[in-house]
Amino acid sequence: MKTELLVIFIVLLFGSKLHSQEVIFSEDFENGIPDTWTQSMENGSDGWKAGTPTSLQSTYFEISTKNKTKIVATNDDKCQCDKSHDLLKTPPMDLSKYKNLFLYFDVYFEKKCMLEMVYENLLLKVSTDGGDSWKDLCSIWGDYKWHTVAVDVSEYTGGNNKNIVFAWEYSDKLKELFGAALDNIKLVIPVDYDINMLSIDIPFPIYGLNNAPLHFKGKLVNNGSNKIKSFVINYTINGGTPVSATIDGINIPPLGIYEYTHPLAWTPPSSAKYEVKVFITKINGNNDKLQANDTLSKSIEIIPKAVKRLPLYEHFTSNSCNPCVFWNTLFLQPLLDSNDVNSDNNPGLAAIKYQLDFPGKADQSFNPDVATRKLFTGIHSIPQTVINGVVKQFPTQEGLNKAKLLPAYLEITGTAKANTTNNYLEVSVTLNPLKDLGTNNILQIAVVEDSYNNTKGNNGETDFYQVLRKLLPNGNGTLVDLSSGKVTHSESYTFTVGNVNTGNYNLWKGLDNCHIVVFVQNQVGKEILQAKVLPISLISDIKEEISIDNPIDIFPNPAKDVVSISLAKCNDLSKISISIMNTLGQIVYAGSLQPSNDKHFTINISDIATGVYYINVNVDSKMFSKKFVVIK
C-alpha cells in the first residue's frame, strides 16, 4: 500500500513553502551540474545541460524565465537526436538514518506531441543499489509553466537504504519532440503536523449581490508526516471575528491534496470591497508546526449585479494536421455539440474554429483575420484550444462547467441582419458594463460558418463546423471604452459565396449557414469578459432597407475634406465627445464638439488619408459608431 500511495499522492504545489523544515540535500544548479551527478543517454544525444532558461531553450521549446536564473534542461527540439533515455542522476545517498522524507523539485515540462500523436515523457526513477537497477516512481504531468512537484519517498529511508539514487528520465519516444527542465531539487524532513494552504478558490475577484451567499472553497496539502483526521478551518472578513468550523471524518495522507469547503457561508451585507482570510488553527487537535503557510488572504469586490457567463471556446486546427482530425472528430465536436454550441436559443457555449496555414499546405479557410487571431493568442502548435482567453491543453466537460459558473460583469445584446440577395450583413451590438471594466478592451464580431464540406485537405478530415470566415471590421477588432455607460457599435460587410481559397473571406455556403459570435476581450490579461451568439435574420430586399437603431447620420459618405454629423434623433446634447478610428483601431481624431441648433456639426478631415474609418460619438451617456469612407 505504501508504494501505491507514493505514486498516487504526487502533488503540484502552487507556491508551496518549505519554511523551517530541515533540508538534507539540495541542488539549484547555479554552478552547473555538480561532478557528483551523473548522466546516461543514447548515442548522439547531448543529454542534460546547465545554463539560463534563455540559453537552453529553442524555437519550439520555450522555457519560462520567471524567477529562474540557472537550471538544467534537455532540449530535443534543438538537438533533434535520440533522446529516448536521457537520464540525470543524483549522487548516491545514505538515507538509512531517516524515517520520513519528501522530495521536492521544480519542473518545466509540457508533455506535448507531434503529428503521430506520440507524447514525450518525463519519469522520476529511484535506484536502491547505487544506480545498477531502476524503478519508476511516477510520471510527471505536463503544464505550461514552472511548477513544484513533491513526492513522498519515505519508503526509501531507514533500514539498509544506504545507496539511494534518484533520477529524471526524459524520453522523446524516438520522435522529434520538445524537452524538459528542472531546478531546485531538495530532500526534506517533514514535521509531524503541517497544513499548507494552496488556494482560496474565489474564481473571480468580483461577485454580485445576486450571487450570495458565498462558500469559501480551496485546496490544501498535508505537508506533515502524519495522516490528517480533522482540522479547524476559519475565515474572517476585513479582520473581523473568525467564523470557525471543524472538518473531520477525513483521512489525508502525507502530501495528499484535500479540497475543502468552509461549511458556513457568507452573505455580503452590501456592495463594497472586502478582504477574506482563510486559515487553519488545529490539526488532529494539535497545533500546526509551521504556521507561516496555513493562512491565505484574497480580496473580493461585491457589486449590485453580476450575470451568467457564456464561455468562449476557440480552437486552432488545420486540414493538413494529422492529429487534428482525430481530436476534432472523436473528442472536440461531440464535446461542443453536447453543450448546444452556437445555438439560437440559450447556447451553453460559444465556439470559433480557426483553420491555420501549417503544418503542411495552408487550409483553404485560412485568411488574414485567422493569422491575426493566432498571433494575438500566441498559438504555435496545433490542435490547440483557448477557453475564455486561457490556453487549455486538455479541455474537459468539467472545465467547461467551471467556466460556466464564473460570473460576468458585462451584458451583450445585439442584432444581425443579412440580405440574401446580395449577401450584405449588418450587425449592431450594445455593451452594458455592470462595473468599470476599463478602456483597454477589444470588441470582436466574428462571422462563423456553421458547417461545410471540404475535401481539399490531406489529413482525411472533410466535415468542418463553427469555422471563422471574417472578423469585423478585421482581426484587430474594435477598441471599446467600458469604464462607464453603454457602448453601441455596428459593422457591415458584403460577402462573396463560393470559391473559398486561402487568403479570402468568401463563404462556403452563405449567410443562412452562419452565426455571429460577439465577444469582448481585455487586451492586457487576454481575459474574455463575455460572449454572445447572435442568429442572423434573413431578408431578401435591398441593402439600404436594412436599418440599425443608431441615431447618427453622416454625410457626405464618402467624404473628402469635411464630414457632417447629424444627431437629430438624440435628446440631451449637453455632453458630446467624438473620435475617428481607422480599421487598425488607431484614433486619428478626438475632441469635444458643440452642435448647432439643428443638431448638426462638421469636422475638418482634410488631414485624414484615404481609407475606411469609424466615427464614435458619446452622447446621451451612450456611445454610437458609424462607418464612413474618406476619398482624396
C-alpha positions in Angstrom: 0.0 0.0 0.0 2.8 2.4 0.7 4.2 2.0 -2.8 0.7 2.8 -4.2 0.4 6.0 -2.1 3.9 7.1 -3.3 2.6 7.3 -6.8 -0.9 8.4 -6.2 -0.1 11.3 -4.0 2.4 13.1 -6.2 1.2 16.7 -6.0 1.6 20.0 -7.7 2.3 22.6 -5.0 1.3 26.1 -6.2 3.6 28.4 -4.3 4.4 25.8 -1.7 6.8 26.9 1.0 9.2 24.6 3.0 9.8 27.2 5.7 11.7 25.7 8.6 11.6 22.1 7.5 15.1 20.5 7.6 16.7 20.2 4.2 19.2 17.3 4.0 20.0 17.6 0.3 19.6 20.4 -2.3 20.8 21.4 -5.7 19.9 24.6 -7.6 22.4 24.2 -10.5 23.7 27.8 -10.1 27.2 26.5 -10.6 26.3 24.0 -13.3 25.8 20.2 -12.9 28.0 19.0 -10.0 30.7 16.4 -10.7 28.9 14.1 -8.3 25.9 13.9 -10.6 26.0 11.5 -13.5 24.1 11.0 -16.8 23.4 8.2 -19.2 21.9 8.7 -22.7 21.7 7.1 -26.2 24.4 7.7 -28.8 24.1 11.1 -30.4 22.2 12.7 -27.5 23.7 15.8 -25.9 22.0 14.9 -22.6 21.0 17.4 -19.8 22.8 20.7 -19.8 23.0 23.6 -17.2 22.5 27.2 -18.0 20.0 30.0 -18.1 16.5 29.3 -19.5 17.2 31.5 -22.4 20.4 29.7 -23.4 18.8 26.3 -23.1 15.6 26.9 -25.0 14.8 26.8 -28.7 12.2 27.9 -31.2 9.6 25.2 -30.3 10.7 24.5 -26.7 10.5 27.9 -25.0 11.4 27.8 -21.3 9.8 30.3 -19.0 12.3 32.5 -17.3 10.1 33.5 -14.3 12.0 33.6 -11.1 14.7 31.4 -12.7 18.5 32.1 -13.1 20.3 28.8 -13.7 18.5 25.5 -14.4 19.2 22.1 -16.2 17.3 21.1 -19.3 17.3 18.5 -22.1 16.2 20.0 -25.4 15.0 17.6 -28.1 13.9 20.3 -30.4 17.4 21.8 -30.5 19.3 18.5 -30.7 16.9 16.6 -33.0 18.6 13.4 -31.9 17.8 10.2 -30.0 16.7 11.4 -26.6 14.7 8.3 -25.7 16.7 7.7 -22.5 18.2 11.0 -21.2 18.8 10.1 -17.5 20.0 12.7 -15.0 21.1 11.1 -11.7 21.8 12.4 -8.2 24.8 11.1 -6.3 24.2 8.1 -4.1 22.8 9.0 -0.7 22.6 7.2 2.6 19.0 7.6 3.8 19.1 4.8 6.4 19.0 7.2 9.4 15.9 8.9 8.3 12.2 8.0 8.9 10.2 10.3 6.7 11.5 12.3 3.6 9.8 14.3 0.9 11.5 15.0 -2.4 10.7 18.4 -4.0 11.7 19.7 -7.4 10.7 22.4 -9.9 9.9 21.3 -13.4 9.0 22.8 -16.7 7.5 20.1 -19.0 4.6 20.5 -21.4 4.2 16.8 -22.3 3.3 17.6 -25.9 3.1 15.5 -29.1 3.6 16.0 -32.8 1.9 14.5 -35.8 2.0 10.9 -34.8 0.2 11.6 -31.5 3.2 10.3 -29.6 3.7 12.2 -26.4 7.1 12.9 -24.8 7.6 11.5 -21.3 9.3 12.5 -18.1 9.8 9.9 -15.3 11.1 10.2 -11.8 13.1 7.0 -11.0 14.8 5.5 -8.0 17.6 3.0 -7.5 18.4 1.3 -4.2 21.7 -0.2 -5.4 23.6 2.9 -6.4 22.3 3.0 -10.0 22.6 -0.6 -11.1 18.8 -1.1 -11.4 15.9 1.3 -11.5 12.3 1.5 -10.6 9.8 4.1 -11.9 8.3 6.2 -9.1 5.9 8.4 -11.2 5.3 10.1 -14.5 5.5 13.9 -14.4 2.4 15.7 -15.5 2.6 18.4 -18.2 2.0 22.0 -17.6 2.6 25.3 -19.5 4.5 26.9 -16.6 7.1 26.1 -13.9 5.6 24.2 -11.0 6.8 22.4 -7.9 6.3 18.6 -7.6 6.5 16.8 -4.3 6.8 13.1 -3.8 6.8 11.1 -0.5 10.0 8.9 -0.7 9.8 7.6 2.9 9.7 4.1 1.5 13.4 4.5 0.8 14.5 5.6 4.3 15.6 3.7 7.3 16.8 0.0 7.2 19.6 -0.7 4.8 18.8 2.2 2.4 22.4 3.4 2.2 22.9 3.7 -1.5 19.8 5.5 -2.9 19.9 7.4 -6.2 17.1 9.4 -7.7 16.9 10.2 -11.4 14.8 12.0 -14.0 14.5 10.3 -17.4 13.3 12.3 -20.4 12.1 10.3 -23.5 11.2 11.6 -26.9 9.9 8.1 -27.9 12.3 8.3 -30.9 10.3 11.2 -32.3 11.3 14.9 -32.8 9.6 16.5 -29.8 10.4 19.2 -27.3 12.2 18.8 -23.9 12.1 19.2 -20.1 13.8 21.4 -17.5 14.5 21.0 -13.8 15.6 23.2 -10.9 15.7 23.4 -7.0 15.9 19.7 -6.1 15.5 19.1 -2.4 15.2 16.3 0.1 13.3 17.5 3.2 12.5 16.0 6.6 8.8 16.9 7.2 7.4 18.0 10.6 4.6 15.8 12.0 1.7 18.3 11.6 1.6 20.9 8.9 -1.1 22.1 6.5 -0.1 24.2 3.6 -3.0 26.3 2.2 -2.7 26.1 -1.6 -5.7 28.3 -2.7 -8.8 30.1 -1.9 -10.9 29.3 -5.0 -12.8 32.5 -5.4 -12.7 32.2 -9.2 -13.3 35.9 -9.8 -12.5 38.8 -7.5 -15.9 40.3 -8.2 -19.4 39.0 -7.4 -22.9 40.4 -7.5 -25.2 40.6 -4.5 -27.4 38.3 -6.5 -24.7 35.6 -6.2 -24.9 35.4 -2.4 -24.4 33.5 -0.2 -20.8 32.7 -1.0 -19.0 29.5 0.1 -15.2 29.7 0.6 -13.5 26.7 -1.1 -10.0 25.8 -2.0 -7.2 23.3 -1.8 -4.7 22.4 0.9 -2.0 19.9 1.2 -0.8 17.8 4.1 2.9 18.8 4.4 3.3 16.8 7.6 4.4 13.2 8.1 1.1 12.1 9.9 -2.2 11.5 8.3 -4.8 14.2 9.0 -8.1 13.1 10.5 -9.5 16.5 11.3 -8.7 20.2 11.3 -10.3 23.5 12.3 -10.8 26.0 9.4 -11.6 29.7 9.9 -12.4 32.8 7.9 -12.5 36.4 8.7 -13.9 39.4 6.7 -12.0 42.6 6.9 -10.2 41.3 10.0 -13.4 40.8 12.0 -14.4 37.9 14.3 -13.3 34.5 13.0 -16.0 32.1 11.7 -14.8 28.7 12.7 -15.8 25.1 11.8 -14.3 21.6 12.3 -13.9 19.4 9.3 -13.5 15.7 10.4 -14.1 12.2 9.2 -11.3 12.6 6.7 -8.0 10.8 6.0 -5.4 12.9 4.2 -2.1 11.1 3.8 1.3 12.8 3.7 1.4 15.1 0.6 -2.2 14.4 -0.1 -4.3 17.3 -1.5 -7.7 18.0 0.0 -10.4 20.2 -1.5 -12.1 22.0 1.4 -15.3 23.9 1.7 -16.0 26.0 4.7 -19.4 24.8 5.9 -20.6 28.2 7.0 -21.4 30.5 4.0 -21.0 34.3 3.9 -23.7 36.7 2.8 -22.3 40.1 2.0 -24.2 43.0 3.7 -23.8 45.4 0.8 -21.8 46.4 -2.3 -18.2 47.0 -1.2 -14.6 45.7 -1.3 -13.8 43.0 1.3 -10.6 41.2 2.5 -11.2 37.5 3.1 -8.7 35.5 5.2 -8.9 31.7 5.5 -6.6 29.9 8.0 -6.1 26.7 9.9 -5.8 26.5 13.7 -5.8 22.8 14.8 -4.7 19.6 13.1 -5.9 16.4 14.8 -6.3 18.5 17.9 -2.6 19.7 17.7 -1.1 23.0 16.7 0.2 23.4 13.2 4.0 23.2 13.5 4.6 25.6 10.6 2.0 28.3 10.9 3.5 30.6 8.2 1.9 28.6 5.4 -1.5 27.9 6.9 -3.1 31.3 6.0 -4.3 32.8 2.7 -6.0 36.1 2.0 -7.9 37.3 -1.0 -9.7 40.5 -2.0 -13.2 40.4 -3.3 -15.5 43.1 -4.6 -19.3 42.9 -4.3 -21.3 44.8 -6.9 -25.1 45.1 -7.2 -25.4 42.6 -10.1 -23.4 40.0 -12.0 -24.7 37.9 -14.9 -24.2 34.4 -16.3 -21.1 34.0 -18.4 -21.1 32.3 -21.8 -17.7 30.7 -22.2 -15.9 31.2 -25.5 -14.2 28.1 -26.9 -11.6 29.0 -29.5 -9.9 26.1 -31.4 -6.9 26.2 -33.7 -6.6 23.5 -36.2 -5.9 22.7 -39.9 -6.8 20.2 -42.6 -3.1 19.4 -43.1 -2.7 18.4 -39.4 -2.9 14.7 -38.9 -3.6 14.7 -35.1 -6.3 17.3 -35.6 -8.6 15.0 -37.5 -8.8 12.5 -34.6 -9.0 15.2 -32.0 -11.7 17.2 -33.8 -13.9 14.3 -34.8 -13.6 11.9 -31.9 -13.5 14.4 -29.0 -13.9 18.0 -29.8 -17.1 18.1 -31.9 -19.0 15.7 -29.6 -18.0 17.9 -26.6 -19.2 21.1 -28.4 -22.4 19.6 -29.6 -23.3 18.3 -26.1 -23.1 21.9 -24.9 -25.5 23.3 -27.5 -22.7 25.2 -29.2 -23.7 28.4 -31.0 -27.4 27.5 -30.8 -30.0 30.2 -31.4 -31.7 29.7 -28.0 -29.7 29.7 -24.8 -26.4 28.2 -26.1 -24.2 26.5 -23.5 -21.1 27.5 -25.3 -19.8 29.9 -28.0 -17.2 28.5 -30.3 -14.9 29.7 -33.1 -12.5 27.4 -35.0 -9.5 28.9 -36.8 -8.1 26.9 -39.8 -4.4 27.6 -39.9 -1.6 27.6 -42.6 0.6 24.9 -41.1 2.0 22.2 -40.6 1.6 21.5 -44.3 -0.3 23.3 -47.0 -2.4 26.1 -45.8 -6.1 25.3 -45.0 -8.5 26.8 -47.6 -10.3 28.7 -44.7 -7.1 30.4 -43.6 -7.1 34.1 -44.0 -5.5 37.3 -42.6 -8.1 37.5 -39.7 -7.2 34.0 -38.7 -3.5 34.9 -38.8 -4.1 38.0 -36.6 -6.0 35.9 -34.0 -3.3 33.3 -33.9 -0.7 35.9 -33.3 -2.7 37.5 -30.5 -3.3 34.3 -28.7 0.3 33.1 -29.0 -0.5 29.7 -30.5 2.4 27.9 -32.1 1.3 24.3 -32.2 -2.0 22.5 -33.2 -4.5 21.2 -32.3 -4.8 23.8 -29.6 -7.7 25.2 -27.5 -8.2 28.5 -25.8 -11.1 28.8 -23.4 -12.1 32.4 -22.2 -8.6 33.6 -23.3 -6.6 30.8 -21.5 -4.7 28.1 -23.4 -6.0 24.6 -22.3 -4.0 21.6 -23.3 -6.8 19.0 -22.4 -10.2 20.7 -22.2 -12.9 18.7 -20.4 -16.5 18.9 -19.7 -15.6 19.6 -16.0 -13.5 22.5 -17.1 -16.3 23.9 -19.2 -18.8 23.5 -16.3 -16.4 25.5 -14.1 -16.1 28.2 -16.8 -19.9 28.5 -17.0 -20.2 29.1 -13.2 -18.0 32.2 -13.3 -20.0 35.4 -13.2 -19.6 38.1 -15.8 -19.8 41.9 -15.4 -20.8 42.7 -19.0 -24.1 42.3 -20.8 -24.1 41.9 -24.6 -27.1 42.4 -26.7 -27.4 42.8 -30.4 -29.0 42.0 -33.8 -27.7 40.7 -37.1 -29.5 41.1 -40.4 -28.5 39.8 -43.8 -29.7 40.4 -47.3 -29.8 37.1 -49.1 -29.9 38.8 -52.5 -26.5 40.5 -52.3 -25.0 38.8 -49.2 -24.8 42.0 -47.3 -24.6 41.7 -43.5 -25.1 44.3 -40.8 -24.5 43.7 -37.1 -25.4 46.0 -34.2 -24.1 45.4 -30.7 -24.8 47.1 -27.4 -22.3 46.5 -24.5 -23.6 47.2 -21.0 -20.8 47.1 -18.3 -22.0 46.3 -14.8 -18.9 47.8 -13.3 -15.9 49.8 -14.5 -14.1 47.4 -16.9 -11.6 50.0 -18.1 -10.7 51.3 -21.5 -8.3 48.6 -22.8 -10.9 46.2 -24.2 -11.4 44.8 -27.7 -14.8 44.1 -29.2 -14.7 41.2 -31.7 -17.6 40.4 -34.1 -17.0 37.0 -35.7 -18.9 35.6 -38.6 -18.8 31.9 -38.1 -19.9 29.4 -40.7 -21.9 26.6 -39.1 -20.8 23.7 -41.3 -19.3 22.8 -44.7 -17.7 20.0 -46.6 -14.1 20.4 -47.9 -12.1 17.5 -49.5 -9.0 19.6 -50.4 -7.1 18.8 -47.2 -4.6 15.9 -46.8 -5.4 14.6 -43.3 -8.7 12.9 -44.2 -10.9 15.5 -42.5 -13.8 16.6 -44.7 -16.6 18.0 -42.5 -16.0 21.2 -40.6 -18.0 23.1 -38.1 -18.1 26.6 -36.4 -15.3 27.9 -38.7 -14.4 31.6 -38.7 -14.8 33.4 -42.0 -14.5 37.1 -41.0 -13.8 39.3 -38.0 -15.5 42.7 -38.3 -14.0 45.1 -39.1 -10.8 43.0 -39.1 -8.7 40.7 -36.9 -7.7 43.5 -34.6 -11.3 44.2 -33.5 -12.6 47.5 -32.2 -11.2 49.2 -29.1 -14.1 50.0 -26.7 -14.2 52.1 -23.5 -16.1 50.1 -20.8 -15.3 52.4 -17.9 -18.7 54.0 -17.8 -22.0 53.7 -19.6 -23.3 51.6 -22.5 -21.4 51.3 -25.8 -23.2 50.7 -29.1 -21.3 49.6 -32.2 -22.3 48.5 -35.7 -20.5 46.8 -38.5 -21.3 45.7 -42.1 -19.8 43.6 -44.8 -20.7 42.2 -48.2 -19.6 38.6 -48.7 -18.9 36.5 -51.8 -20.3 33.0 -51.7 -18.2 30.1 -53.1 -14.7 29.9 -54.4 -13.2 29.7 -50.9 -9.4 29.8 -51.1 -6.5 30.6 -48.7 -6.5 34.3 -48.0 -10.1 35.3 -48.9 -13.2 35.8 -46.7 -15.6 34.0 -49.0 -18.4 31.9 -47.5 -18.7 28.2 -48.3 -22.5 28.1 -48.3 -23.9 31.6 -47.5 -25.1 33.8 -44.6 -28.0 31.4 -44.0 -25.3 29.0 -42.8 -23.7 31.4 -40.3 -24.0 32.7 -36.8 -22.4 35.8 -35.3 -20.2 35.3 -32.2 -19.6 38.5 -30.4 -17.0 38.7 -27.6 -15.1 41.3 -25.6 -11.5 40.7 -24.6 -9.2 42.6 -22.3 -6.0 43.4 -24.3 -3.6 43.1 -21.4 -4.7 39.9 -19.5 -6.5 38.5 -22.6 -9.5 37.5 -20.4 -12.7 37.1 -22.3 -15.1 39.3 -20.4 -18.3 38.0 -22.1 -19.5 36.3 -25.3 -22.8 36.3 -27.1 -24.2 34.3 -30.0 -26.4 36.1 -32.4 -28.6 34.4 -35.0 -28.9 36.1 -38.4 -32.2 37.4 -39.5 -32.6 37.0 -43.2 -34.3 39.3 -45.6 -34.4 39.5 -49.4 -35.0 43.2 -50.1 -32.3 45.7 -51.0 -29.4 46.6 -48.8 -30.5 50.1 -48.0 -33.6 48.9 -46.2 -31.7 47.1 -43.5 -31.8 49.6 -40.6 -29.9 49.6 -37.4 -31.1 51.6 -34.3 -28.4 54.2 -34.5 -29.1 57.9 -34.1 -26.1 59.1 -36.1 -26.3 60.2 -39.7 -23.1 61.0 -41.6 -22.9 63.0 -44.9 -21.4 63.1 -47.4 -20.2 59.5 -47.4 -17.7 59.1 -49.0 -16.2 62.3 -47.8 -13.1 64.3 -48.8 -12.2 67.3 -46.6 -15.3 67.8 -44.3 -17.8 65.4 -42.9 -21.1 66.4 -41.3 -22.8 64.6 -38.5 -26.5 64.8 -37.6 -27.8 64.0 -34.2 -31.4 65.0 -34.8 -32.6 61.7 -33.3 -30.9 62.5 -29.9 -32.4 64.4 -27.0 -29.8 65.5 -24.4 -26.8 67.0 -26.3 -25.2 68.7 -23.3 -22.2 66.4 -23.3 -20.7 65.2 -26.6 -17.3 63.6 -27.3 -16.2 62.3 -30.7 -13.4 60.2 -32.1 -12.5 58.9 -35.5 -10.7 55.5 -35.6 -9.2 53.6 -38.6 -9.6 49.9 -39.2 -6.5 49.1 -37.1 -8.1 50.6 -34.1 -5.9 53.7 -34.1 -7.5 57.1 -33.1 -6.9 59.7 -35.8 -9.1 62.4 -34.4 -10.6 63.0 -30.9 -12.4 66.0 -29.4 -15.5 67.6 -27.8 -17.8 69.4 -30.1 -20.8 71.8 -29.8 -23.6 71.1 -32.3 -25.7 73.8 -33.9 -29.3 74.5 -33.1 -30.5 71.9 -35.6 -28.2 69.3 -34.0 -25.7 69.2 -36.8 -21.9 69.8 -36.7 -19.0 69.3 -39.0 -15.4 68.0 -38.7 -12.4 69.0 -40.8 -10.9 65.8 -42.1 -8.5 67.3 -44.6 -5.5 65.7 -42.8 -7.0 62.2 -42.8 -5.8 59.9 -45.6 -8.0 57.9 -47.9 -9.5 54.8 -46.2 -12.3 53.3 -44.2 -12.9 54.9 -40.8 -15.4 54.8 -37.9 -16.9 57.8 -36.2 -17.5 57.1 -32.5 -19.9 59.5 -30.7 -20.5 59.6 -27.0 -23.9 61.2 -26.4 -26.8 60.7 -24.0 -24.4 58.6 -21.8 -24.1 56.1 -24.7 -21.6 55.5 -27.4 -22.6 55.0 -31.1 -20.4 54.2 -34.0 -20.8 54.6 -37.8 -18.6 53.6 -40.7 -17.6 56.1 -43.4 -15.1 56.3 -46.2 -12.6 59.1 -47.0 -11.5 59.5 -50.6 -9.0 62.2 -51.6 
